[in-house]
Amino acid sequence: MTAGRPVRSDLAHVCWIGGGSGGGKSTIARRLAARHGFTYYGTDDVMGDHAARTTAADSPYLHEFMAMTMDQRWVERSPETMLDTFHWYRGEGFDLIVEDLLRTRHGVVVEGFRLLPHLVAPLTDRAVWLLPTPDFRVAALDARGIPWHVPARTTDYERARHNLLERDRLFTERLAAETARLGLPAIEVGVGMSEEDLTERVAAIVRL
């Protein structure tokens, strides 16, 4: 590590899979980790721990979000405002992901929407972003069911569901533009793509 900041050699054992919600990140990461004897690290799994390790000073958007009611979060704001103010989309807490990974020495496959291209790019050349089409994302989320627990906790399920889907669509568009601008690898994930094909394409990009 140089001057307190990680360099690529510090994280050479890590493969990174970012992308939009419902794009198959966790499925592909788990498959690759199992296949190659790597550790799986899902950034969704540590969000609670990371939130507890932040302060309002270093993560103001997160702490503002935590103080909101469910309706304030998902019903009363536009998808555009939700996108622009969502803490993880602004990179809050990304340094905690890096801290966790620096404590590992064995191979790791890390995945999650929190892996923003401009934050990951300086740390590695073993990264890819999965960009689900709207149809694929809805089908994937419907199959899992879990994300719909969020709108179910509001007073307007349909509006909250619409806002959540639209915010995630906008986020995926942002990822597509950012990966293109930075010249980073991205894969559009559509309904007709098989899990095995996607796994192989990701493996080739991250050199597994």
C-alpha positions, 0 to 999 in steps of 0.5 A: 500500500502506498501512502495509505492508499491501496495500489493495484498489487494490493488487490490483485487477488480480487475479481470485481463484478458490478452492475445494475440490480437484477443483472445476475451479479450474485449468481455469477459471482457465486458460480465463479467463486465455487468453481475456482475456490475463491471467497465470495463477497457480496456487498449487499450482505455487508450494507448494515455493518458498513452503515453502522461504521459510518458517521453523518460527517463522512456519509451524509446521504446515508444518514439522511436516508436512514432518517426518512420514513418508507414513504419519504424514501420510495413514494414521495420523491421522484426516481431522478431524485432517488437516483441522485441522492441514494448514498451507495450510488454516490460512493458512500461506504466504498472505502469500507468495501476496500478495507474489507478486501485488503484484509483478505489474501486468498482469491475473492470474487466481489459483487454488487451495485456499489462497485461504481466504475470510476471508483473500481477502475483505479484499483484493478483491470479485473472488473466487469459490469452487468447491465440488465435490460428492463425486461430481464431486470423485472423477470429476475426481481419477480423470480426473487420476490425479495425486492418487492418487500420494500414497496410493500412497506409503504402506503402506495405499493404501485407507486413505490414499485414503479419508482424503484424500477425506474430508479434502477433503470436510470442507474443502469443507464448511468453505468452504461454511460460511465463504463463506455466513457472510461473504456471499461468492459460491460455486458448487456444481460437480456432475457435470452442469455443463458447463465452458463454463457454469462458465466463464461463471458464474465470469467474471460473478462476477469481472467478466471 
